[in-house]
Amino acid sequence: MAYKISDECIACGACAEGCPVEAIAEGDGKYEINADTCIDCGACADTCPVGAIAQA
């Protein structure tokens, strides 16, 4: 199950930098995870400074 970024996202980009498969891109006001590319490793959740990322 892919991870999801909540509205708590502050658009800092830490998650995108930490993603080993480049599944995260800047969206409209927050970052978004491409569920088809996500490998469920959790690296993004570990790097998010505000805890905005969790498994969907």
Backbone hydrogen bonds, N-H to C=O, Kabsch-Sander energy under -0.5 kcal/mol:
donor,donor_aa,acceptor,acceptor_aa,energy
4,K,54,A,-3.0
6,S,4,K,-0.5
6,S,52,A,-3.2
9,C,6,S,-1.7
17,E,13,G,-1.9
18,G,14,A,-1.5
19,C,15,C,-0.8
19,C,16,A,-0.6
22,E,19,C,-0.9
25,A,32,E,-2.3
27,G,30,K,-2.3
29,G,27,G,-1.4
32,E,25,A,-2.9
34,N,23,A,-3.3
35,A,33,I,-0.9
37,T,34,N,-1.1
38,C,34,N,-2.2
46,D,42,G,-1.7
47,T,43,A,-1.1
47,T,44,C,-0.6
48,C,44,C,-1.3
51,G,48,C,-0.7
54,A,4,K,-2.1
56,A,2,A,-2.6
